[in-house]
Amino acid sequence: MAKLRYTTKRFRKGEGGFTLPEILVTLIILGILAGIAIPSWWSVIESRRVDYAANQLVGDLRLAHGKASSQLTVYRACITANSATYKIGLQTDDASVPCAATLETRTLADGKGKTAPSFGAYVGNATMAFCADGSMEAPTTGAVCPNGTATPSLTGWTTIKVTSDGNPCVDVEINRATSRVKSSPTTPCPP
């Protein structure tokens, strides 16, 4: 028994803790690493928020295209610059009112139900009509999709930019001839 006490005391004498300078150096190194990592982490989070909002818009535009083709009717999408909301839905009887109150108002979300990203101010307003033949027009006023088809002269892509504060930025592009909707990140966002 005496030997056991002696051994325990011997280990206690040899035990040592951290000194104050060791703790301070460790905290300084952790602070430097956190200072480097946190800004990168926030940019990744911001990028995910914008991607989520762009994917929501792409999904809604694809749904409008699908409904227009399957129901042989016209679906509208109206996007306002510098806003986090847009309207989408079945074309009203009065085609001269492209963004009628009957369209459903949708809000861009950041993946957590919060409104965050918006459409870039440099995009301008976008009014799109998805026609029954699978094409898309981008008129500002007047009748759209006569006889269920788009005006043949309309070709190329309509681009909508989704952003949070100008950077990061995601382009949502709609092919006017086929209504194909795709999204791709752009770096840097235009001013």
N, C-alpha and C positions, 0 to 999 in steps of 0.2 A: 504494500500500500504506500509506503514511504517513497518507493521508487516512482510510482505513478505520479505523485504530487510533484516530485522533482522534475519529471519529464514535462509536465504541463507548464510548470513555471518557466522552464527553459524555452519552450515554444513561445510563450507570451513575451519573454524578453526579446526574442529575435523578430517578433512581428513588428511590422512598421506600416504606417498609413501613407497616404499621399501628402506631400508637402503643399503648402499654399502656392508656390511658384509652378509646380506641376499641374495643379488644378487650373490655374490661370492660363497657362499655355494651352491646355486642352480646350478650355472655353474659347479662347481666341481663335484657335484653329477651327473649331466647330462654327463659330460666327462667320469666319471667312468663307467656309464651304457653304453655309446657308445663304450668305450674300450672293454667292455665285449661282446657286441652284434655284433660288426662289424666283427671280425674274424669268428664267427659262420655263419654269413650271407654270407661271401665270400666262405666258404666251401660248403654251400648249393648251391650257384650259380655254383661253379666248378663241383659239383656232377651232377647238371642238364645238364651242357654242355656235360659231358661225357655220360650221359644217352641218350641225344639227338643223339650224334654221333653213339653210339652203336645201337640205334633203327634204324638209317638210314642204317647201315650195315645189320642188321637183315632183314629189309625190302627188300634190294637188293638181299640178299641171298635167301630169300623166293621166290622172283620174278624169280630168275634164276632157282630155283628148279621147280617152276610151269611151266615156259616156256619149260624147258627140258622135262618134263613129257607130256605136252600138244602138243608140236611140235615133239615129238619123236626124239630128237636130243641131243647134248651135249652142256651144257653151262659151261663156265669157270669162276672162280674167282681167282685172283692173288693178294695176300696181301704181302706187303713189310714191314719188321720190321722197327720201328723207322721212320715211314712215316705217313703222313696224307692223302695219296692217295692210291687207289687200282684200279684194272682193273677188269671189268666184262663184259661178253658178249658171243655171239655165238662162239662155237669152230671153229677154222679155219680148212682148209683142211689138213694142215700139223700139225699133233698131236705132232710132236717132238718139236714144238715151243709152250710151254704151255701158255706163256704170250705174245702172238703176239700183234703187234701194232694195229691190227683190233679191239681189245677189247676196250670198252669205259673206259676212266679214270674218276674215281669219286673221290671227295674230301670230307673227313669228315668235317662236319660243326658243329658249336656249338649252333645252333638254331637261330642265328642272321646272318647267311651267312658268318661268319668268320671261317677261318681254325684255329682250336685250338687243339682238341684232336688228338692223334695219336695211332698207334699200338705199344705196348710195345716192347722194344728192346729185352726182354727176350723171346719173342714169336718165333722169327725166321720167315723166309719167309713161307708163306702158299700158296699152289697151290691146288685148288679144282676143280673137274669136277663133275657136276651134270648130272647123266645119265638118259636115257629115261625111265628106269624102276622105277625111284624115288629114287634110291640110290645115294651115293656120294663116289667118290674116292679122295685121296689126293696124287697123284703122283708128282714127281718132273720132270720127263721126260718120253718120250715114249708114246705109244698109250694108250688111256684110254677108258673105257666103251666098251670093245669088244662086239659086237652084242647088244649094247644098255644097257648092264648090268655091274654092278661093279664087281670087283674081289671078290668072295665069302669070302675070308679070311679076308677081311677088316671089322672089327666090332669096336664098341666103338664110342667115341666122338672125334672130332677135336676141340680144344679150341683155340680161338683167344682172346687176351686181348686188350681192348681199354682203354686208359688212357690219362691223360693230362700231369702230371708230376710225375707219379708213384703212386699218390694217389689223388682222388679215382680211382677205377679200375672196369671195367665191363667185365665179361667173356661172350663171344659169343660162344656158343657150337653148333656143327652140328653133328647129329647122322649119322654115315656113312651108316647104313643099310636103314634108312628111309628118310634121308635128313631133319629130323626135326631140326629146328633152334630155339634156345632159348637163352635168355640172363639173367644174374643174377649178381648183384653187389658182389664183393669179397672184404673182408677187413681182413687184409691189403693186399695190392698188393705185390707180391713177388719181391725181390730185383733184 
